Amino acid sequence: MIDVNDFQPVLRMGITIDEEEYIARKLSSMIDIKKERILDIAPGNCLIPIYLSLELNKEISGVDDWKYFQEG
């Protein structure tokens, strides 16, 4: 299980971390994925794919062109 306190918002996107967790929980109950690996395009701060990966026991890779993360 994810502890949302371990994640800090990178950029205020009009959605809270609690709301991201809520969305991920709703999505995890709706999707039935047969593949072991999933690609998420433009996941933002990646909290939803991280939660889904743990909840669904799947490998989820995220690709985004976000410039708000610091390198290193």
C-alpha positions in Angstrom: 0.0 0.0 0.0 1.2 3.5 -0.8 1.6 6.0 2.0 0.5 9.3 0.4 2.6 11.2 2.9 5.7 9.9 1.1 4.8 11.9 -2.0 4.9 15.6 -2.3 3.2 17.5 -5.1 5.7 18.6 -7.8 3.3 21.2 -9.3 -0.1 22.2 -8.2 -2.3 20.7 -10.9 -5.7 21.4 -9.4 -5.8 17.9 -7.8 -4.6 16.8 -4.4 -2.7 13.7 -3.6 -5.7 12.3 -1.8 -7.8 12.8 -5.0 -5.1 11.0 -7.1 -5.3 8.1 -4.7 -9.1 8.1 -5.0 -8.9 8.1 -8.8 -6.4 5.2 -8.7 -8.6 3.2 -6.4 -11.6 3.7 -8.7 -9.6 2.8 -11.8 -8.2 -0.3 -10.2 -11.6 -1.7 -9.6 -12.7 -0.9 -13.2 -9.9 -2.3 -15.3 -9.2 -5.9 -16.2 -5.8 -6.1 -17.7 -4.4 -9.3 -19.2 -1.0 -7.9 -20.1 1.8 -7.9 -17.5 3.3 -4.6 -18.7 1.5 -1.3 -19.2 2.6 2.0 -20.7 1.0 5.2 -19.3 1.4 8.2 -21.5 1.7 11.6 -19.7 1.2 10.3 -16.1 2.2 13.7 -14.5 3.7 13.0 -11.1 3.2 9.2 -11.6 1.3 8.7 -8.3 -1.7 7.1 -10.1 0.4 4.6 -12.1 2.5 3.8 -9.0 -0.7 3.0 -7.0 -2.2 1.0 -9.9 1.1 -1.0 -10.3 1.0 -2.1 -6.7 -2.8 -2.7 -6.6 -2.9 -4.7 -9.9 0.6 -6.3 -9.5 1.6 -5.1 -13.0 4.6 -3.3 -14.3 3.6 0.2 -15.4 6.0 2.4 -17.3 5.2 6.1 -17.5 6.5 8.5 -20.2 6.0 12.2 -19.8 7.6 15.4 -21.0 7.3 17.1 -17.7 9.9 19.7 -17.1 9.2 20.2 -13.4 11.2 17.3 -12.0 14.8 18.1 -11.0 17.5 15.9 -12.5 19.7 13.9 -10.3 
